[in-house]
Amino acid sequence: MMARIRAAVLLAAWCAPAIAQQAWTIDANHSFAYFSIRHLMISTVRGTFSGINGAALFDPSRPEGATVEASIPSTTVNTGVTKRDEQMRGPDFFEVGKYPVMKFASRRVEPAGQGRLRITGDLTIRAVTKTVVLDIDGPSPVVRDAQGRDKIGLSASTKISRKDFGIIWNEVLETGGLALADEVAITLDIELIRRKD
């Protein structure tokens, strides 16, 4: 009898982390990706992507066990200038007809101080996959919205080389510089809804 009790206790302890993991989905209506890149080395062009979809498993007591997957439609790029957005959807940049979606999948999550995480994962743009590190502010405490849904929020940031993903278009200026920098700063503001099973 005691052996069965001990076995049950051990099984419960082994299963507890999995039970504590909570499933979340990204709220596409309240989640956006922002990017910025230096232009002519004298100013900064900024833009957004919307329609972010994805899911996460997260246990606040064991953040290192979290997993995240997300996709961003490259077709939603918006810099506020129609002609520039058309070029960015074309072969010079995202070539959205051939590569309509950018993807991210986490490989490792680490605590990075009070209220912060560091997520290492694979970012895929134009069918090229590279490892990136996201610095996370959050997740926030759980709040309940007007529809009775439990939600959390977070912000993420990173920097990438666009050339690493095959986005190499540029123009040489008369003064000898280049129209666009290589480094792109990325920030994401994400809301997640707890999934009800």
N, C-alpha and C positions, 0 to 999 in steps of 0.2 A: 504493500500500500504506500509506504513512504517513498519507495523508489518511483512509483507512478506520479506522486505529488512532485518530487524533485524534477522529474522529466517534464511535467507540465509547466513548472516554474521556469525551467531553462528554455523551453520552447516559447513561452510568452516573452521572455527577455530577448530572445533572438528575433522574434517577430516585431517587437515594439518599434524599432526605427522605421520599418516599412509601413506600419499602421499609422505612425505619426506624420508620415509624408502627406502633404496636402496637395491636391491637384488644382491648378489655376490655369485659366485661359486669358490671353491678352484681349483687352477691350479695344478693338480697332478704332472705335469712335473717339477714344480719349488717349491714343498713343501715336506718337510722331517721332520721326527721325530727322535730325537736322545735320547739315554739313556746311563747312566753310573752307574756302581755298583762296590763297592770295592771288590777286590779279594784277599783272604788270608790276608786281612787287611794290605797289603803292596803295592798294586797297584790298578789300576782302569781298568776295562774292559768297552769298549765303543762299541756301535752298533747303527744301523739305521733301520728305517722302511721307506718304500716308498709307492707310490700309494695311497696317502691320497685323499679321496673324501669328499665333503660336501658342505654346503651352509650357508650363513649368511644374515641376514637383519640388516642394519646398517645406522643410521642417525647421522652424525658427531655432529650435534647440540643437539642430545638426545641419547648419548651412552648408557644410562641406559635402553633404549628400545630395544637394540640389542638382537638378538638371533643367536645361532650358533649350527650347528649339523655337526659332522664329523665322518668318519669311516676310520680305518687303517687296511689293510690286515696284520694279524700276520704272514702270510706265507712269507712276504718280509723281515723278520728279517735277519740282516747281521752284523756279528761281524768281518768278515775277516778271520775266521777260519772255514773251511767246517765242520769238525767233531763237533765243538761246536754249529754251527748253526743247524745241524741235531738234536742234543740233545734238543736245545731250541724249535724246531718245534714239538718235541715229548711230551709224557705225563708228563715228569718231569717239563716242563715249560708251553708253550702255547697250546700244544695239538691241532695243527692247523687243523687236520682232523675233529675234533669235534667242535672247536671254531675258525673258520677261520678269524674272523673279531673282532677288538676292536672298541668300539663306545664311542662317547662323545656327550652329549646334555646339553646345557646351561640351567640354571634355573634363574640366576640373573647376571646382569652386572652392575658394579659400577665404576665411575671415581676413579682413584688412583693417582692423581697428573698430572702435565703437560705431555701430550703425553703418558699417561699410563692408563690402565684399570685393573680391577680385575674381572675375570669371575668365578662364582661358578656353577658347573654343575655335572652331573652324568657320571662317567667313568665306562664302562663295559668291563671287561676282563674275559674270561673263564666263561661267564654267571653270573659273580658276579658283582654287581653294587655298587659303593661307591661314596660318594661326594668328589670332589676334588676342589681346588682353583687354577686357572691359573693366574699368574702374567703376564700381557701383556705390551710389549713395542710397542706402536703404537695404531692404524693403522697409516701408513705413509700418507702423502699427495697423492692425485691421480696423477698417471703418465699415459701417453699413450704409448703403445709399438709400435713396427714396423708394427704390423698388425692392428693398429688403435683401440686396445682394452684398455679401462680404467682399471687400476690395482692399488691395494693397497697391502702393505705388513705389516707383524707384526711378532714378536717373542713372544713365550709364554714359561713359565717355571713353574715347580711344582716338588714336591717330593712325592712319595707314598711308602707305605709298600707293598712289593710284596706278603707277607703272607696274607694280607687283601683280595687278589684276588685268594687265593688258590694255589699260587706258592711257595711251601714250601721246595722243594728239597735243600739238603745241604749235606756236608761231614764234619765230625769231624776230625780235624787235630791231629797229634801225640802230638803237643804242647798244645792241648786242645782248640784251637780256631775253627772257622768255615771257610769253603772255601769261602762262599759268605755272604755279608752283607744283611740285610733285606731292607734297604732304597735304593730306586732307584730314581736317578735324571733324569728328563725328560725335554727336550727342543724341541720346535717346531719352524721351520721357514716356514712361510706360505705366499704364494701369492694368491690373490683373483682377479677374473675378474668380472667386473660389467656386470650383465646379461642384455641383450637387449630384452625388451618385445615387 
